[in-house]
Amino acid sequence: MLKKCLYPVAGYGTRFLPATKSMAKEMLPVVDKPLIQYAVSEAMDAGLVQQSFVTGRTKRSIEDHFDISYEVENEIKGSSKEDQLSEIREIRENCVFTYTRQREMKGLGHAILTSEPMIGDEPFGVILADDLCITEGDSVMKQMVGLYKQFRCSIIAIEEVPKEETYKYGVIAGEQFQDNLFKVKDMVEKPAPEDAPSNMAIIGRYILTPDIFDYIRETKPGAGGEVQITDALLAQAKNGCVMAYKFKGKRFDCGSLHGYVEATNYCYNKFHDPSE
Ligand code: G1P
């Protein structure tokens, strides 16, 4: 039943101004591929083929990217450059796309709630395209789908971060359940290091059960005056079960200049022949 993946892409990307003044930050390329394509490709690898986007003004290029561009396709037809479009064609052929707009920026929790009419009463994946994850084997979302099938509850991806950086993330406290898997006991959005319950930070990959929408509706604005998914997940964890999974793979924070440049260098060295 896990078929849908949600991409909250309404945020402004102010750290990349002026590049993101009129362009979606998710369209920034890491080498030759936009961040959002890495995300959709990861979901497809996990078997999630219904792609849903919560977009905003200035984000139309995302819709165009996953549509056909007749001029370009015609222009390169029969040339070696066709290879460069093979992945996006595969995505187009295997996936369906739906879009809705978040008109006001009221936080990640609010963005996820905005998707309810598209998602309905089904579990769904969430990918924050800013967090680029590169793995050797299964994608991070695929690793999480495997766990969902086993536990049938919301699952969040986590990573250990230096304690002084907890203020950038949602941070969990958990009871170890098995290797790399924790049952969530506490969660705090963007805590100062001295208030953080651990150094295990939430990374932009979630599988959510649909009762999360009711929890979000009950969630008051929290850190930064925004409706936080972290707070809704804590309520869900207290009433039922939320698992936190320390994933296998490498994560780049492409919402920061440093992480973006690091990801670019890493992907260039890993996926491209420097003699090209
Ligand atoms: C969001 C979440 C946060 C999580 C982070 C991962 O924050 O609210 O809990 O740790 O994504 O990237 P944002 O980076 O949108 O401020």
Boltz pocket constraint, residues with backbone or C-beta under 6 A from the ligand:
constraints:
  - pocket:
      binder: B
      contacts: [[A, 108], [A, 128], [A, 131], [A, 168], [A, 169], [A, 170], [A, 171], [A, 189], [A, 190], [A, 201], [A, 202], [A, 203], [A, 204], [A, 228], [A, 229], [A, 230], [A, 255]]
      max_distance: 6.0
